[in-house]
Structures are given as structure tokens and as C-alpha cells.
Amino acid sequence: MSPNLSNHPIDDKGMAPIARETISAKDYGLRPEALSPLETLAQSVSTMAPTTTPVATIPLVCALAGNSTWLAYVLATIAVLLVALCIGNYARHSASPGSLYNYASMVLPSALQATVAWSLLLAYVATASSVIGGFYYYANLLIRDATGHSYSAVLFAMLVTGVSVWIAYRDVKISACLMLWIEAVSVSVIVLVLMLLLVYHGWQWDLDQLHLRGITASGLRLGLVLALFSFVGFESATTLGSEARNPLKTIPRAVMMSSLLGGAFFTVCAYAEVMGFHMVGQDLGSSSGPMYVLARLGGVPTLGYVIDFGAMVSLFAGTLACITAAARVVLLMAHNGLANDALRTTHAQNRTPSVAVLITGSAAVLPPAVLAARGASGLDVYGWLGSLATYGFIVAYALVCFALPHYLRERHAFRKKTRVISWLAGIAMGLALIGNLYPIPSGPYGKLPYIYLAYLALGLSWFLLRRRSRLLRSQTA
């Protein structure tokens, strides 16, 4: 068993060093080997919330990329697979609840370790906030269609967060099983609609899409950046390193499977949705209910409502998955001195990071509740906070990808092709970040980079204060 990190001497950077080998779940009070490979995969899949991509994200990508929407998803899948290969290399050698932060802590300078930690925490919490906004939008949409009335968005935001926090607090295995079934059913219904669409109208090639008719390079670039948002969180199975069975095998597989399955599903959905809207002469990019249109084309209009219900439930699963992941990142941050020691607490019976769950759940619900009270649409909240989360994910992905060769050299596992993969993945994330910043977005989206930078500055300031305090204590001990 690895020694408790809180008892490690302070290194010359003012931080407790991370053990180089796999860290035992006993060090953190979590439940070891509680999750099967499928349940571990469910964590990554649920954080991506794949059901929401055909319903909400693909139309936005189509508005930018047009007939190259499918190509944007192919290119996004390639970029994500490069990142997945890098993360898989880390995950084969180490497992802990800290996800990418743990990997960064092993090789990066202390300031960059803190950058990854705070960026990743923002990414998971902001993604939770984003999907909470999506949840209250679809909840009210379904209730309004059924009864003609709508209810308080703040109430729905509090409800979905409260249930998610309770489940994450209670039992990680319950969380994983629930998320697995929710996503499986929701995705199956969407696949059924697409199959019925092809059966009802007969298989045909969409030449406008295959010939990329009318596309522009800038439209494809912007569409590609937005398509990447469909994948964020695919690596979150790494946060279950202390709870998955045989984590050095199951977690790398979960990371690769989530990116491959997600990429295939999103690409097929993008092609089929654009083709379906070509059939009826409508614009997918301006549609507020794409699955209704496709369900009618497939001869099963009722499934349009079923898919909206599935999207709502998938957004609940995404909320649960993000709180689960964020709490475990906070747990390791507390063990490493980046967060208050009280956040190291785990529940004696449930074996979950109980205090961290409560804190991250509260942080996740606050932005959508405030925005909902001010009258913001759930879809706007979904877009704004999801875009903010993307900054955190991209920065964390890029840093750990660039650091991979050094990590493998220390373990005598370096291969020349690894350097190529790590640099390609890092460059892809760098280009994605530039694509988010240029041209400068208008409206609220233009303020998001400054919000991210201000948050990161506060996080790094806290890190410097903690490091100075630790150094002073070590000198006087």
C-alpha cells in the first residue's frame, strides 16, 4: 500500500509528491474494486451525455458547417482519439481518483499541475451546470406540451441537482448502474429512429454531403470546434481509478471505447440528420426540434417525444456523472494541498467523498439557478456554461498530452511514436483553443475567456498561498 500523501515530506516546490506507482483506494477511503468494466465505461459515456448531441449540438454544428457537418465530427473524432491514446498511456501505469490532475502531478512543474487541477475542476463543474440548464429546458418543454403550463426553472435545477447529489453521496455503484441504463435506452431510441428513417424512405446517398457542396473552410473550422464539445468528459472514467476493478486495464479501455463509440454515433447521427432535413427541404441549423422532424419522416412521430424525454434523462445522468467526477478531483486536490483539508473526508459507510460531493453539487447548481431566476433560457445556459467548460477541458488535455513523453521515459516505456501522438494531440487541442478564441465571439460568449482566466488566476493565487504556507511550516518544523 502506498503511504498516505498527507504524511509525505514537502518537496522543493512546496507540494506533497505523488507516489509513482498505482495508489491504493485505502489511502482515500473510497470503495475498492466496486465497479465493473461496463460501469466504469458508463462514467465516461454519461459525462459526454451522448443523447444531447443529436438533439441540441448537431443542429448548432450544421448551422456553421452545413454539408460538412459529418466531416467535422470525423475530424473531431480523430482529434479526440489522439488525446485518448495519450490518456490511455497514463492510465496503464497509474490509477487514482484525480483523473488528469494525477497524471499532471507526476511530471509537470507545480504551477502547471495547479493549472490542470483547477482547469479540470472548472470543466466538470461547468459541464454539470450546463446540463442542469439543459435539463430544466427539456423538463419544461415536455410538461408544456403535455399540460400547456410551465413551472419554475429554478425548482427543476434544484431538483435534478439534489437527486444527483444524493445518489453520488450514497453509492458510486448505484450511480454507475443508473447512468449505464439511462444512456443505453436513450441512445437506442435515437438509433431506432434513424433506422426507421432509412427503412421508410429507402437507403440513398446524400450527394450534397458527400461532395461537400457549398461548404467554406471557416465554417468547417468553427463547426469542428463546436463538435469537440460533444466529446468533453470522455476521459472521466479515470476519476474512478480507486474504485474500478483492475483499473490499469479497464480505465484505458473505457477511455478508448467512449471516444470510439461516441465518434461513430455522432458521425452517423450528423449524416442522417442532415440527409433527413434535405428530404423535407428544411434547414437543420435553424431547427429547434430536429428529432420530431426525423421521427415523423420515419413514420413514428411519437418517438420524437420519447427522444426529448430521453434527452432530459440523459442530462440528469450527465449531472450525476459530472458531480461524481468533480468530487473525486477535489478529493485528490485536498490530499495534495490544493484544497482545504476538510474536502479529504469520505463517508465511513458509503465510502464516497461526501463533503466534496456536497461542495461540487452546490457549485454546479448556483450558476444555472441564478441565470434561470434572471430569465435565461435553458438552452442558452447549456451553451454558455458548456463553452466555459470546454476551455478547462482543452487546457487540461493539451498539458497532459505534451507531458506524456517525459512520463513514459520515467517508467522506461517510451516509444518514438508516442512523441508523435502526444504532439499531434497537443497541437490539435491548441488549435481547438484558438478556434474558440478567434474570431472573437459576440455577446456572452465573448466574455467566457475572461471568466476562465479570472478563475484560473484565483486558483493559482490560492496555490501560491498554500505553497508559501507549507514552506514556512516545513522550515519551522
Buried (B, 14 or more C-beta within 10 A) or exposed (E): EBEBBEEBEBEEBBBBBBBEEBBBBEBBBBBBEBBBBBBBBBBBBBBBBBBBBBBBBBBBBBBBBBBBBBBBBBBBBEBBBBBBBBBBBBBBBBBBBBBBBBBBBBBBEBEBBBBBBBBBBBBBBBBBBBBBBBBBBBBBBBBEEEEEEEEEBBEBBBBBBEEBBEBBBBBBBBBBBBBBEBBEBBBEBBBBBBEBBBEEBEEEEBEBBEEBEEBEEEBBBBBBBBBBBBBBBBBBBBBBBBBBBEBBBBBBBBBBBBBBBBBEBBBBBBBBBBBBBBBEEEEBBEBEBBBBBBBBBBEBEEBBBBBBBBBBBBBBBBBBBBBBBBBBBBBBBBBBBBBBEEBBBBBEEBBBBBBBBBBBBEBBBBBBBEBBEEEBBBBBBBBBBBBBBBBBBBBBBBBBBBBBBEBBEEBEEBEEEBEEBBBBBBBBBBBBBEBBBEEEBEEBBEEBBEBBEEBBEEBBEBBBEBBEEBBEEEEEE
